[in-house]
Amino acid sequence: MALIKCHECGHDVSTEATACPNCGAKPKKSGVSLFHIVSGTIILGLVLLLFASKKHQSETSEATTQTTASAQAESPASEPDFKFPDPPKHRYAMRKGDEYGYERDLSQEDISKGTKATALIMVRLIQADHGSYRLVSTDGPVQTMISCEEPCEFMTVSMMLPGITNKSQTLRADPNTIGGAMLQDARNGLLELAGQAKRPAQPASSVDEQTQETDGT
């Protein structure tokens, strides 16, 4: 048992007494109530729970990182997917035997005249070896030759007239121009050399008729 001072008269009062024997004042209650004790206990529990949760997350993350690193080290490096490039597409509009027809873009003059399409420029490939390419176009007595040498950044366009000195000029071989498109097809192996074009097979009846005609003569 301990003695404390009465808050009213200052007389010694037992801690177990319900009132001061001198003045009858009741002792003050302790500053720490049951509510404070319970609240403090709950808050402490939440702090401990949060700390444990963070520790568990840290350990889990570290274990996952180690597992991933180990799996990457053990698994062989995956080979990149290989995709074959698309084959080049020809630029000519039509083919007739060993001639190839290219369509010229409409000019402003053509459009103003109401022209819907232009005549095809027919060319034949006469050389394609050792990095040299030559194509020739024939329009009546006039022959136009288009040629280039690898890497074919530039092309030479020559116009040949009977009895007249050839006229030639060097231009950039832009694939967007008709001459550049012709040379691009030649370089990509999409044109066959003149004289080497495959001819369609004749029907058996036609062959028999020709044989009979030969025998008859």
C-alpha positions in Angstrom: 0.0 0.0 0.0 1.3 3.5 -0.9 0.4 6.9 0.3 -0.4 9.8 -2.0 -1.2 13.4 -1.3 -4.9 14.5 -1.4 -5.5 16.8 -4.4 -7.8 19.0 -2.2 -6.2 19.3 1.2 -2.7 17.8 0.8 -3.3 15.2 3.5 -1.7 11.7 3.1 -4.2 9.3 1.6 -3.8 5.6 1.0 -4.0 4.5 -2.6 -6.6 2.0 -1.6 -8.8 4.5 0.1 -12.0 5.6 -1.6 -11.9 9.1 -0.1 -9.6 11.4 1.9 -10.1 10.8 5.6 -9.4 14.5 6.3 -11.7 16.3 3.7 -13.6 13.4 2.1 -12.4 14.3 -1.4 -12.3 11.3 -3.7 -8.9 10.6 -5.4 -8.5 11.3 -9.1 -8.7 8.4 -11.5 -5.6 7.3 -13.3 -4.8 9.2 -16.5 -4.5 5.9 -18.4 -8.0 4.5 -19.1 -9.0 1.1 -20.4 -9.9 2.7 -23.8 -6.3 4.0 -24.2 -4.8 0.7 -23.4 -7.0 -1.2 -25.9 -6.4 1.5 -28.6 -2.7 1.3 -28.0 -2.7 -2.5 -28.2 -4.7 -2.4 -31.5 -2.3 0.2 -33.1 0.7 -1.8 -32.0 -0.8 -4.9 -33.6 -1.4 -3.2 -36.9 2.1 -1.8 -37.0 3.6 -5.3 -36.4 1.2 -6.8 -39.0 2.2 -4.1 -41.6 5.9 -4.7 -41.0 5.5 -8.5 -41.3 3.5 -8.0 -44.6 6.2 -5.8 -46.1 8.9 -8.2 -45.1 7.0 -11.1 -46.7 6.5 -9.1 -50.0 10.3 -8.3 -50.0 11.2 -11.9 -49.6 8.7 -13.0 -52.2 10.0 -10.5 -54.7 13.6 -11.5 -54.1 12.7 -15.1 -54.6 10.8 -14.4 -57.8 13.8 -12.4 -59.2 16.2 -15.2 -58.4 13.9 -17.8 -60.0 13.6 -15.8 -63.2 17.3 -15.1 -63.4 18.0 -18.8 -62.9 15.5 -19.8 -65.5 16.9 -17.4 -68.0 20.4 -18.7 -67.4 19.4 -22.3 -67.8 17.1 -21.8 -70.9 18.9 -21.5 -74.2 18.6 -18.2 -76.1 15.5 -18.3 -78.3 16.3 -17.9 -82.0 14.7 -14.9 -83.7 11.8 -15.6 -86.0 13.0 -15.6 -89.6 10.6 -14.5 -92.3 11.4 -14.8 -96.0 11.1 -11.5 -97.8 8.3 -11.2 -100.3 9.4 -11.8 -103.9 9.8 -8.6 -105.9 6.8 -7.6 -108.0 7.2 -6.7 -111.7 6.3 -3.2 -112.8 5.3 -4.0 -116.4 1.6 -3.9 -117.3 1.6 -6.7 -119.9 3.8 -9.2 -121.7 3.7 -10.2 -125.3 6.3 -12.8 -126.3 9.7 -11.3 -125.4 8.3 -7.7 -125.2 7.1 -6.1 -122.0 4.7 -3.2 -122.0 5.0 -0.3 -119.5 2.3 2.3 -119.0 3.4 5.9 -118.8 1.8 8.2 -116.2 -0.7 10.7 -117.6 0.8 14.2 -117.9 -1.0 17.4 -117.1 -1.5 17.9 -120.9 -3.0 14.5 -121.2 -5.4 15.2 -118.3 -6.4 18.5 -119.7 -7.2 16.8 -123.0 -9.3 14.3 -121.2 -7.0 11.4 -122.0 -7.8 8.4 -119.9 -4.8 6.2 -120.7 -1.6 6.3 -122.7 -0.2 3.7 -125.1 2.1 1.2 -123.6 5.9 1.5 -124.3 7.0 -2.0 -125.4 10.6 -2.9 -124.6 12.9 -6.0 -125.0 15.7 -7.0 -122.8 18.8 -7.5 -125.0 21.5 -7.6 -122.3 21.7 -8.7 -118.7 25.1 -9.9 -117.7 28.1 -8.8 -115.7 26.1 -6.0 -114.1 25.1 -4.5 -117.4 21.5 -4.1 -118.5 20.2 -2.9 -121.8 16.6 -2.6 -123.0 15.5 -1.4 -126.4 12.1 0.0 -127.6 11.3 0.3 -131.3 8.7 2.7 -132.6 8.8 2.6 -136.4 12.3 3.7 -137.6 13.2 5.1 -134.2 14.9 3.0 -131.6 15.3 4.0 -127.9 17.9 2.2 -125.8 17.9 2.3 -122.0 21.0 1.0 -120.2 22.8 1.1 -116.9 25.8 -0.4 -115.0 25.6 -1.7 -111.5 24.7 -0.2 -109.0 22.5 1.5 -111.6 22.1 4.8 -109.8 22.0 6.4 -113.2 20.8 5.3 -116.6 21.7 6.3 -120.2 18.8 6.9 -122.6 19.9 6.9 -126.2 17.7 7.6 -129.3 18.8 6.2 -132.6 17.5 7.4 -135.9 18.6 6.1 -139.3 21.3 8.4 -140.8 21.3 10.6 -137.8 23.8 10.8 -135.0 22.6 9.1 -131.8 21.3 11.4 -129.1 21.8 10.3 -125.5 21.4 11.7 -122.1 22.1 10.4 -118.6 19.4 10.5 -116.0 19.0 9.2 -112.4 17.5 5.7 -112.5 14.5 6.6 -110.2 12.3 3.5 -109.9 9.3 5.8 -109.9 10.1 6.8 -113.6 9.2 4.5 -116.4 12.9 3.9 -117.4 13.8 3.3 -113.8 11.0 0.8 -113.5 12.2 -1.1 -116.6 15.7 -1.4 -115.2 14.4 -2.4 -111.8 12.5 -5.3 -113.3 15.6 -6.3 -115.3 17.9 -6.2 -112.3 15.3 -8.3 -110.2 15.4 -11.0 -112.9 11.7 -10.4 -113.8 12.4 -10.0 -117.6 13.7 -12.6 -119.9 16.3 -11.9 -122.6 14.9 -11.4 -126.0 14.9 -14.6 -128.0 14.9 -16.8 -124.9 11.2 -16.2 -124.0 9.3 -19.5 -123.6 6.8 -20.1 -126.3 3.5 -21.7 -125.4 3.2 -25.4 -126.4 1.1 -26.0 -129.5 -1.9 -28.4 -129.2 -1.4 -31.9 -130.4 -3.9 -31.4 -133.2 -2.0 -28.5 -134.6 1.2 -30.5 -134.6 -0.5 -33.3 -136.5 -1.9 -30.9 -139.1 1.5 -29.4 -139.6 3.1 -32.9 -140.0 0.5 -33.9 -142.5 1.0 -30.7 -144.5 4.8 -31.3 -144.5 4.3 -34.9 -145.7 1.9 -33.7 -148.4 4.4 -31.3 -149.8 
